């Protein structure tokens, strides 16, 4: 009876691992479908921007941030993407900036975790 329990337990563990790993594989396949391709024919400014977007799908992830935040560096990168959009009219750059803004700025115009008195 104890051997049957051990067998059932082992089989349950193996099946659970298989199911979990299959979900991970599906997720990885879905994310690779959205992968950005970078043409060698593009200007270096666009190649650099697309490389940032490929590495960090959300602007707040730049510098390996684990959660959304605002800081000077991210704001500067966002401004650079805006300037690139003005030159290229490629909406992918504008959308990258808009997504960042909508993530760190609430509907009242307040910046997440930003206290004016800490900086002025």
Backbone as JSON Lines, residues from 0, in Angstrom:
{"i":0,"aa":"X","n":[0.82,-1.19,0.0],"ca":[0.0,0.0,0.0],"c":[0.87,1.26,0.0]}
{"i":1,"aa":"X","n":[1.95,1.24,0.78],"ca":[2.84,2.39,0.82],"c":[3.54,2.55,-0.53]}
{"i":2,"aa":"X","n":[3.92,1.44,-1.18],"ca":[4.57,1.52,-2.49],"c":[3.63,2.14,-3.52]}
{"i":3,"aa":"X","n":[2.34,1.79,-3.46],"ca":[1.37,2.37,-4.4],"c":[1.25,3.88,-4.18]}
{"i":4,"aa":"X","n":[1.26,4.3,-2.95],"ca":[1.18,5.73,-2.65],"c":[2.41,6.46,-3.21]}
{"i":5,"aa":"X","n":[3.57,5.85,-3.0],"ca":[4.8,6.46,-3.52],"c":[4.77,6.53,-5.04]}
{"i":6,"aa":"X","n":[4.29,5.46,-5.68],"ca":[4.19,5.46,-7.15],"c":[3.22,6.54,-7.61]}
{"i":7,"aa":"X","n":[2.07,6.6,-6.98],"ca":[1.07,7.61,-7.35],"c":[1.62,9.02,-7.13]}
{"i":8,"aa":"X","n":[2.32,9.21,-6.04],"ca":[2.91,10.51,-5.75],"c":[3.95,10.87,-6.82]}
{"i":9,"aa":"X","n":[4.81,9.92,-7.16],"ca":[5.84,10.16,-8.16],"c":[5.22,10.46,-9.52]}
{"i":10,"aa":"X","n":[4.2,9.7,-9.89],"ca":[3.51,9.92,-11.17],"c":[2.86,11.3,-11.17]}
{"i":11,"aa":"X","n":[2.25,11.68,-10.06],"ca":[1.62,13.0,-9.96],"c":[2.65,14.12,-10.12]}
{"i":12,"aa":"X","n":[3.79,13.96,-9.5],"ca":[4.85,14.97,-9.61],"c":[5.33,15.08,-11.06]}
{"i":13,"aa":"X","n":[5.57,13.96,-11.7],"ca":[6.04,13.96,-13.09],"c":[5.01,14.61,-14.0]}
{"i":14,"aa":"X","n":[3.75,14.25,-13.85],"ca":[2.7,14.83,-14.69],"c":[2.58,16.33,-14.46]}
{"i":15,"aa":"X","n":[2.66,16.75,-13.21],"ca":[2.59,18.17,-12.91],"c":[3.74,18.92,-13.58]}
{"i":16,"aa":"X","n":[4.94,18.37,-13.49],"ca":[6.1,19.01,-14.13],"c":[5.92,19.09,-15.64]}
{"i":17,"aa":"X","n":[5.39,18.04,-16.25],"ca":[5.16,18.05,-17.7],"c":[4.15,19.13,-18.09]}
{"i":18,"aa":"X","n":[3.07,19.22,-17.34],"ca":[2.04,20.22,-17.64],"c":[2.61,21.63,-17.5]}
{"i":19,"aa":"X","n":[3.31,21.87,-16.4],"ca":[3.89,23.2,-16.17],"c":[4.9,23.54,-17.26]}
{"i":20,"aa":"X","n":[5.76,22.6,-17.61],"ca":[6.77,22.89,-18.64],"c":[6.13,23.12,-20.0]}
{"i":21,"aa":"X","n":[5.01,22.46,-20.29],"ca":[4.35,22.7,-21.58],"c":[3.77,24.11,-21.63]}
{"i":22,"aa":"X","n":[3.27,24.62,-20.51],"ca":[2.77,26.0,-20.47],"c":[3.92,26.98,-20.68]}
{"i":23,"aa":"X","n":[5.06,26.71,-20.09],"ca":[6.22,27.58,-20.28],"c":[6.64,27.62,-21.74]}
{"i":24,"aa":"X","n":[6.61,26.49,-22.4],"ca":[7.0,26.42,-23.8],"c":[6.04,27.22,-24.67]}
{"i":25,"aa":"X","n":[4.74,27.12,-24.4],"ca":[3.74,27.87,-25.17],"c":[3.97,29.37,-24.98]}
{"i":26,"aa":"X","n":[4.22,29.8,-23.77],"ca":[4.46,31.21,-23.5],"c":[5.71,31.69,-24.23]}
{"i":27,"aa":"X","n":[6.76,30.91,-24.22],"ca":[7.99,31.3,-24.91],"c":[7.76,31.4,-26.41]}
{"i":28,"aa":"X","n":[6.97,30.48,-26.97],"ca":[6.68,30.53,-28.4],"c":[5.87,31.76,-28.75]}
{"i":29,"aa":"X","n":[4.89,32.11,-27.9],"ca":[4.06,33.29,-28.17],"c":[4.89,34.56,-28.13]}
{"i":30,"aa":"X","n":[5.81,34.66,-27.17],"ca":[6.61,35.87,-27.07],"c":[7.6,35.96,-28.23]}
{"i":31,"aa":"X","n":[8.06,34.84,-28.75],"ca":[9.0,34.9,-29.87],"c":[8.3,35.33,-31.15]}
{"i":32,"aa":"X","n":[6.99,35.14,-31.24],"ca":[6.24,35.59,-32.42],"c":[6.25,37.11,-32.52]}
{"i":33,"aa":"X","n":[6.31,37.79,-31.38],"ca":[6.28,39.24,-31.34],"c":[7.69,39.84,-31.46]}
{"i":34,"aa":"X","n":[8.67,39.01,-31.69],"ca":[10.05,39.47,-31.7],"c":[10.27,40.52,-32.79]}
{"i":35,"aa":"X","n":[11.04,41.49,-32.45],"ca":[11.35,42.6,-33.36],"c":[12.52,42.19,-34.24]}
{"i":36,"aa":"X","n":[12.36,42.42,-35.54],"ca":[13.48,42.19,-36.45],"c":[14.08,43.55,-36.81]}
{"i":37,"aa":"X","n":[15.38,43.58,-36.87],"ca":[16.09,44.83,-37.12],"c":[16.81,44.74,-38.46]}
{"i":38,"aa":"X","n":[16.35,45.52,-39.4],"ca":[16.93,45.52,-40.74],"c":[18.28,46.24,-40.75]}
{"i":39,"aa":"X","n":[19.21,45.69,-41.49],"ca":[20.52,46.34,-41.63],"c":[20.44,47.57,-42.53]}
{"i":40,"aa":"X","n":[19.31,47.74,-43.2],"ca":[19.14,48.89,-44.09],"c":[18.69,50.15,-43.35]}
{"i":41,"aa":"X","n":[18.29,50.01,-42.1],"ca":[17.83,51.16,-41.32],"c":[19.0,52.02,-40.88]}
{"i":42,"aa":"X","n":[18.71,53.27,-40.58],"ca":[19.72,54.16,-40.01],"c":[20.08,53.66,-38.62]}
{"i":43,"aa":"X","n":[21.27,54.03,-38.17],"ca":[21.73,53.56,-36.87],"c":[20.82,54.01,-35.73]}
{"i":44,"aa":"X","n":[20.22,55.17,-35.86],"ca":[19.33,55.65,-34.8],"c":[18.15,54.7,-34.62]}
{"i":45,"aa":"X","n":[17.58,54.24,-35.73],"ca":[16.46,53.31,-35.63],"c":[16.92,51.93,-35.19]}
{"i":46,"aa":"X","n":[18.07,51.51,-35.66],"ca":[18.58,50.2,-35.25],"c":[18.82,50.17,-33.74]}
{"i":47,"aa":"X","n":[19.35,51.27,-33.22],"ca":[19.59,51.36,-31.78],"c":[18.27,51.34,-31.01]}
{"i":48,"aa":"X","n":[17.3,52.11,-31.48],"ca":[15.99,52.16,-30.8],"c":[15.33,50.79,-30.81]}
{"i":49,"aa":"X","n":[15.35,50.13,-31.95],"ca":[14.72,48.81,-32.04],"c":[15.46,47.79,-31.18]}
{"i":50,"aa":"X","n":[16.76,47.95,-31.07],"ca":[17.52,47.05,-30.21],"c":[17.14,47.25,-28.74]}
{"i":51,"aa":"X","n":[16.91,48.49,-28.34],"ca":[16.44,48.77,-26.97],"c":[15.07,48.15,-26.76]}
{"i":52,"aa":"X","n":[14.18,48.33,-27.74],"ca":[12.82,47.8,-27.63],"c":[12.81,46.27,-27.6]}
{"i":53,"aa":"X","n":[13.72,45.67,-28.32],"ca":[13.81,44.21,-28.34],"c":[14.28,43.69,-26.98]}
{"i":54,"aa":"X","n":[15.27,44.36,-26.42],"ca":[15.82,43.95,-25.12],"c":[14.86,44.27,-23.98]}
{"i":55,"aa":"X","n":[14.19,45.44,-24.09],"ca":[13.28,45.91,-23.03],"c":[11.94,46.27,-23.65]}
{"i":56,"aa":"X","n":[11.03,45.29,-23.76],"ca":[9.73,45.54,-24.41],"c":[8.93,46.68,-23.79]}
{"i":57,"aa":"X","n":[9.14,46.96,-22.54],"ca":[8.52,48.1,-21.86],"c":[9.64,49.05,-21.46]}
{"i":58,"aa":"X","n":[9.45,50.34,-21.72],"ca":[10.52,51.31,-21.46],"c":[10.97,51.31,-20.0]}
{"i":59,"aa":"X","n":[10.07,51.06,-19.08],"ca":[10.45,51.07,-17.66],"c":[11.38,49.92,-17.31]}
{"i":60,"aa":"X","n":[11.52,48.93,-18.21],"ca":[12.4,47.78,-17.95],"c":[13.87,48.09,-18.25]}
{"i":61,"aa":"X","n":[14.13,49.25,-18.87],"ca":[15.51,49.63,-19.17],"c":[16.3,49.65,-17.86]}
{"i":62,"aa":"X","n":[17.52,49.21,-17.9],"ca":[18.39,49.07,-16.71],"c":[17.91,47.96,-15.78]}
{"i":63,"aa":"X","n":[17.21,46.99,-16.34],"ca":[16.75,45.81,-15.58],"c":[15.85,46.15,-14.41]}
{"i":64,"aa":"X","n":[15.05,47.21,-14.53],"ca":[14.09,47.54,-13.48],"c":[13.05,46.43,-13.39]}
{"i":65,"aa":"X","n":[12.7,46.06,-12.17],"ca":[11.73,44.99,-11.96],"c":[10.3,45.5,-11.91]}
{"i":66,"aa":"X","n":[10.14,46.8,-11.66],"ca":[8.79,47.37,-11.62],"c":[8.84,48.78,-12.22]}
{"i":67,"aa":"X","n":[7.71,49.27,-12.69],"ca":[7.69,50.59,-13.33],"c":[8.17,51.69,-12.38]}
{"i":68,"aa":"X","n":[8.92,52.62,-12.95],"ca":[9.36,53.78,-12.19],"c":[9.7,54.89,-13.17]}
{"i":69,"aa":"X","n":[9.75,56.1,-12.66],"ca":[10.19,57.23,-13.45],"c":[11.54,57.65,-12.92]}
{"i":70,"aa":"X","n":[12.45,57.95,-13.82],"ca":[13.68,58.61,-13.42],"c":[14.22,59.38,-14.62]}
{"i":71,"aa":"X","n":[15.23,60.15,-14.38],"ca":[15.77,61.04,-15.41],"c":[16.2,60.26,-16.65]}
{"i":72,"aa":"X","n":[16.93,59.18,-16.44],"ca":[17.46,58.41,-17.57],"c":[16.33,57.87,-18.44]}
{"i":73,"aa":"X","n":[15.31,57.3,-17.83],"ca":[14.18,56.76,-18.6],"c":[13.44,57.88,-19.33]}
{"i":74,"aa":"X","n":[13.32,59.03,-18.68],"ca":[12.69,60.18,-19.33],"c":[13.48,60.65,-20.54]}
{"i":75,"aa":"X","n":[14.8,60.63,-20.42],"ca":[15.67,61.03,-21.52],"c":[15.55,60.04,-22.69]}
{"i":76,"aa":"X","n":[15.51,58.76,-22.38],"ca":[15.33,57.75,-23.43],"c":[13.98,57.94,-24.11]}
{"i":77,"aa":"X","n":[12.93,58.17,-23.32],"ca":[11.6,58.39,-23.89],"c":[11.59,59.62,-24.8]}
{"i":78,"aa":"X","n":[12.26,60.69,-24.38],"ca":[12.33,61.89,-25.2],"c":[13.07,61.6,-26.52]}
{"i":79,"aa":"X","n":[14.1,60.78,-26.45],"ca":[14.84,60.41,-27.66],"c":[13.95,59.62,-28.62]}
{"i":80,"aa":"X","n":[13.12,58.75,-28.07],"ca":[12.19,58.0,-28.91],"c":[11.17,58.94,-29.55]}
{"i":81,"aa":"X","n":[10.74,59.96,-28.81],"ca":[9.81,60.95,-29.39],"c":[10.46,61.68,-30.56]}
{"i":82,"aa":"X","n":[11.71,62.07,-30.39],"ca":[12.43,62.76,-31.46],"c":[12.6,61.85,-32.68]}
{"i":83,"aa":"X","n":[12.85,60.59,-32.44],"ca":[12.99,59.63,-33.54],"c":[11.66,59.47,-34.27]}
{"i":84,"aa":"X","n":[10.56,59.45,-33.51],"ca":[9.24,59.38,-34.13],"c":[8.99,60.59,-35.02]}
{"i":85,"aa":"X","n":[9.38,61.78,-34.55],"ca":[9.18,63.0,-35.34],"c":[9.9,62.91,-36.68]}
{"i":86,"aa":"X","n":[11.07,62.27,-36.69],"ca":[11.86,62.15,-37.92],"c":[11.34,61.04,-38.84]}
{"i":87,"aa":"X","n":[10.91,59.93,-38.25],"ca":[10.57,58.75,-39.06],"c":[9.08,58.55,-39.29]}
{"i":88,"aa":"X","n":[8.26,59.11,-38.4],"ca":[6.8,58.9,-38.42],"c":[6.43,57.42,-38.22]}
{"i":89,"aa":"X","n":[7.34,56.65,-37.66],"ca":[7.07,55.24,-37.37],"c":[6.35,55.17,-36.03]}
{"i":90,"aa":"X","n":[5.07,54.74,-36.02],"ca":[4.28,54.75,-34.78],"c":[4.81,53.83,-33.69]}
{"i":91,"aa":"X","n":[5.67,52.9,-34.02],"ca":[6.19,51.99,-33.0],"c":[6.98,52.76,-31.94]}
{"i":92,"aa":"X","n":[7.68,53.82,-32.35],"ca":[8.44,54.63,-31.4],"c":[7.51,55.47,-30.52]}
{"i":93,"aa":"X","n":[6.51,56.04,-31.13],"ca":[5.53,56.84,-30.38],"c":[4.78,55.97,-29.38]}
{"i":94,"aa":"X","n":[4.4,54.77,-29.8],"ca":[3.66,53.86,-28.92],"c":[4.51,53.41,-27.73]}
{"i":95,"aa":"X","n":[5.8,53.24,-27.95],"ca":[6.71,52.86,-26.87],"c":[6.72,53.93,-25.78]}
{"i":96,"aa":"X","n":[6.77,55.19,-26.22],"ca":[6.77,56.32,-25.28],"c":[5.42,56.46,-24.6]}
{"i":97,"aa":"X","n":[4.34,56.37,-25.37],"ca":[2.99,56.5,-24.79],"c":[2.75,55.43,-23.73]}
{"i":98,"aa":"X","n":[3.16,54.21,-24.02],"ca":[2.98,53.13,-23.06],"c":[3.72,53.43,-21.76]}
{"i":99,"aa":"X","n":[4.92,53.95,-21.88],"ca":[5.69,54.31,-20.68],"c":[4.98,55.41,-19.9]}
{"i":100,"aa":"X","n":[4.55,56.45,-20.61],"ca":[3.86,57.55,-19.95],"c":[2.59,57.1,-19.25]}
{"i":101,"aa":"X","n":[1.81,56.27,-19.92],"ca":[0.56,55.78,-19.33],"c":[0.82,54.87,-18.14]}
{"i":102,"aa":"X","n":[2.0,54.26,-18.1],"ca":[2.34,53.38,-16.99],"c":[2.76,54.16,-15.75]}
{"i":103,"aa":"X","n":[3.53,55.23,-15.94],"ca":[4.08,55.94,-14.77],"c":[3.37,57.23,-14.41]}
{"i":104,"aa":"X","n":[2.42,57.68,-15.25],"ca":[1.68,58.91,-14.96],"c":[0.2,58.56,-14.84]}
{"i":105,"aa":"X","n":[-0.42,58.93,-13.71],"ca":[-1.84,58.6,-13.53],"c":[-2.74,59.63,-14.22]}
{"i":106,"aa":"X","n":[-4.04,59.42,-14.15],"ca":[-5.0,60.28,-14.85],"c":[-5.03,61.71,-14.3]}
{"i":107,"aa":"X","n":[-4.5,61.92,-13.1],"ca":[-4.43,63.27,-12.52],"c":[-3.14,63.99,-12.91]}
{"i":108,"aa":"X","n":[-2.28,63.3,-13.65],"ca":[-1.01,63.89,-14.07],"c":[0.11,63.73,-13.07]}
{"i":109,"aa":"X","n":[-0.11,62.92,-12.05],"ca":[0.93,62.69,-11.04],"c":[1.85,61.57,-11.49]}
{"i":110,"aa":"X","n":[3.14,61.76,-11.27],"ca":[4.13,60.76,-11.64],"c":[4.28,59.77,-10.49]}
{"i":111,"aa":"X","n":[4.23,58.5,-10.82],"ca":[4.34,57.43,-9.84],"c":[5.62,57.57,-9.01]}
{"i":112,"aa":"X","n":[5.47,57.51,-7.69],"ca":[6.6,57.54,-6.74],"c":[7.49,58.77,-6.88]}
{"i":113,"aa":"X","n":[6.95,59.86,-7.38],"ca":[7.73,61.09,-7.54],"c":[7.2,62.12,-6.56]}
{"i":114,"aa":"X","n":[8.07,62.56,-5.66],"ca":[7.69,63.59,-4.69],"c":[8.45,64.86,-5.06]}
{"i":115,"aa":"X","n":[7.72,65.88,-5.46],"ca":[8.32,67.13,-5.91],"c":[9.28,67.7,-4.87]}
{"i":116,"aa":"X","n":[8.9,67.62,-3.6],"ca":[9.75,68.18,-2.55],"c":[11.1,67.45,-2.42]}
{"i":117,"aa":"X","n":[11.18,66.22,-2.9],"ca":[12.45,65.5,-2.86],"c":[13.44,66.01,-3.91]}
{"i":118,"aa":"X","n":[12.94,66.7,-4.92],"ca":[13.8,67.11,-6.03],"c":[13.95,68.62,-6.17]}
{"i":119,"aa":"X","n":[13.13,69.4,-5.5],"ca":[13.2,70.86,-5.65],"c":[13.32,71.56,-4.3]}
